[in-house]
Amino acid sequence: MRNRTVGINIRVTVTEKKKVTMLARKCGLSLSEYLRQRALGYEPGGHPPMEVFDVLDKLDEIAEQCSAQTGAAIYAQTDRMRDLLIGCN
């Protein structure tokens, strides 16, 4: 772990702080980590809403009701979508 001992202070408007805080939260990062990544040229990815994963879980439930071949095809696609969603960060 890095030993971060030096601070950088910047001034922003209330609106700017709210926006940056919201963007950091969407990426699952602290405000400091979000700003650090942006300043160093990284573009943090956002997290998809939990409802997206709920839909994929529901598709898995539907797959259980299908024939083995159809169910396997649905499972393969939902697994692929989960991998893409999780790997987007």
C-alpha positions as CSV (number, residue, x, y, z in Angstrom):
1,M,0.0,0.0,0.0
2,R,1.2,3.5,-0.8
3,N,2.0,5.9,1.9
4,R,0.0,9.0,0.9
5,T,1.1,11.9,3.1
6,V,0.8,14.9,0.8
7,G,-2.6,16.6,0.2
8,I,-3.8,18.6,-2.7
9,N,-6.6,21.1,-2.0
10,I,-8.9,22.5,-4.6
11,R,-11.9,24.8,-4.5
12,V,-15.2,23.9,-6.2
13,T,-18.8,25.0,-6.2
14,V,-21.4,23.1,-4.2
15,T,-22.9,21.9,-7.5
16,E,-19.5,20.7,-8.8
17,K,-18.8,18.8,-5.5
18,K,-22.2,17.1,-5.7
19,K,-21.6,16.1,-9.3
20,V,-18.1,14.7,-8.6
21,T,-19.3,13.0,-5.5
22,M,-22.2,11.4,-7.5
23,L,-19.7,10.2,-10.2
24,A,-17.4,8.7,-7.6
25,R,-20.3,6.9,-5.9
26,K,-21.4,5.5,-9.3
27,C,-18.0,4.0,-9.8
28,G,-17.9,2.6,-6.2
29,L,-14.9,4.8,-5.3
30,S,-14.2,7.3,-2.6
31,L,-14.1,10.9,-3.7
32,S,-10.3,11.0,-3.2
33,E,-9.7,7.8,-5.2
34,Y,-12.0,9.0,-8.0
35,L,-10.2,12.3,-8.3
36,R,-6.8,10.6,-8.1
37,Q,-7.7,8.2,-10.9
38,R,-9.1,11.0,-13.1
39,A,-6.1,13.2,-12.4
40,L,-3.7,10.4,-13.4
41,G,-5.6,9.8,-16.7
42,Y,-7.7,6.8,-15.7
43,E,-11.4,6.6,-16.5
44,P,-13.1,4.7,-13.7
45,G,-16.0,2.6,-14.9
46,G,-19.5,2.7,-13.3
47,H,-21.3,-0.1,-11.6
48,P,-24.5,-1.3,-13.1
49,P,-27.5,-1.1,-10.9
50,M,-28.4,-4.1,-8.8
51,E,-31.6,-4.4,-10.7
52,V,-29.6,-5.6,-13.8
53,F,-28.3,-8.5,-11.7
54,D,-31.8,-9.2,-10.4
55,V,-33.0,-9.6,-14.0
56,L,-30.2,-12.0,-14.8
57,D,-31.1,-14.0,-11.7
58,K,-34.7,-14.1,-13.0
59,L,-33.5,-15.4,-16.3
60,D,-31.6,-18.1,-14.5
61,E,-34.9,-19.1,-12.8
62,I,-36.6,-19.2,-16.2
63,A,-33.8,-21.4,-17.5
64,E,-34.5,-23.9,-14.8
65,Q,-38.0,-24.4,-16.3
66,C,-36.7,-25.0,-19.8
67,S,-35.3,-28.0,-21.5
68,A,-31.7,-29.0,-20.7
69,Q,-30.4,-27.6,-24.0
70,T,-32.4,-24.3,-23.9
71,G,-31.6,-23.9,-20.2
72,A,-27.9,-24.4,-20.8
73,A,-28.0,-21.8,-23.6
74,I,-29.7,-19.3,-21.3
75,Y,-27.2,-20.0,-18.5
76,A,-24.3,-19.5,-20.9
77,Q,-25.7,-16.1,-22.0
78,T,-26.5,-14.9,-18.5
79,D,-23.0,-15.9,-17.3
80,R,-21.5,-14.1,-20.2
81,M,-23.5,-10.9,-19.4
82,R,-22.4,-11.1,-15.7
83,D,-18.8,-11.4,-16.7
84,L,-19.1,-8.4,-19.0
85,L,-20.8,-6.3,-16.4
86,I,-18.4,-7.2,-13.6
87,G,-15.4,-6.8,-15.9
88,C,-16.5,-3.3,-17.0
89,N,-14.7,-1.6,-14.1
